[in-house]
Amino acid sequence: KQLLLRIALDDKNRERAIQWYDFKNQFNKEDLTYSNEFAHLIMEEFPDRSISIWVKLAIDQIERTSNEGYEEGGKFLSKVKKLLVSLDRKGEWDSISERIGKEYKRKRNFMAILKMIG
């Protein structure tokens, strides 16, 4: 299943990638590399799905409770912000940022990263 997903991603075949990604994730926790690459592949056609994936990946990284995890989480959130702003949906980014900020307000190092993202 991973090989088929890898082939679809390499071929930039959105339909097959969606099919194999969904099938793979019925059984496994989302894989960081595949999920990020998948979100990039589909972001123009399915921006909401990409946003959902990146937010989930960000939260998974933040919950690692390490500076490295906070930085990785910040990278995913930056992608969310960039995509939402490009879609003229900055208000949604503000809501996501506020919700995540409230949830992880005790993680000072992460909060500094979130503040830098804006």
N, C-alpha and C positions, 0 to 999 in steps of 0.2 A: 504494500500500500504506500509506504514512504517512497519507494522507487518510482511508482506511477505518479505520485504527486511531484516528485523532483523533475520528472520528464515533462510534465505539464507546465511547471513553473519555468523550466529552461526554454520550452517552446513558446512561452507566453500565451498558452492556450487557456483563456479564462474559464470557458465552460468546463473543460476537463479538470482544471485546477480546483474549481468550486466543488465539483463532484467528489474528487479524491480527498480534498481537505475536509469536507463534511463527513465523509465516510471514515476517515482516519480519526477524527475527533469524536466520533460516537464512542470510541473505546479508550482513547488516550487523552491525558491532559494536553492542552495546547502546547505545541512545541515552539519555543521562542524563535528559532531561525525560520522555520517554515511559516509560522503565523505572520511574522513581520514581512517576509517576502510576499506572501499571499495577499496581505493587506495592501502592499504597494501595487501589486498586479491589478487588483480590482478597484482601486480607489476612485478612478474616474467614472466607472460604471455603477459602482455600489459604494459610494462614500460613507454612508451610515454604517455599513458592515465593517469597513476599514476602521472607522472611528471606534466602534465597539471593540474590535480586536485590540487596537492599540491601547485603549483605556484598560482593558483586562490585563494586557501584558504589563502595563505600567504599574497597576496595583499589585500584580504578582511580584514584580521587582521591588517595589516599595516595602512590601511585607517581608522581604528578606532581612530587613533591619540591618543594613550595612551601607556605608557610603557608596560602595560600588553599585548596590541595588538602587539607591536613590538616584544616582547619576543615570543608570540605565532607564529607570522609570521616567526620569525627566526627559530623556531622548524621545521616548514614546509619546509623552504628553506634548512635546514640541511639535511632533508630527500631527497630532490631533489639532492643536491650535492653528498650525499653518494651513491644514486642509479646511478647517471651519472658516477661517478668515477668508480663504480663497473662494469659498462658497457664499460669502457675505452672511455668515452665521456666527459672528463674534459673540453674540449674546449666549449662544449655546456653550461656547468655550468658557465664558464667564461663569456659567452655571456649573459646568464640570469642574473647573478650577476651584470654585468656592466649595463644592461638595467634597472634593478630595482634600482640600485644605482643612476643612472642619474635621474630617475623618482622621487625618494624620497630623493634627496640629502639635502633638507632643514630640514629633520627630523634627527637631530644630534644623538639622542639616538638610533634610528633605525640604522643609519649608523655605529655606534659603534658595534652593534650586527652583522651587515652584514660583517664588517671587521673581527670580531672574527671567523665567519664561514669560511672566506677565500675565 
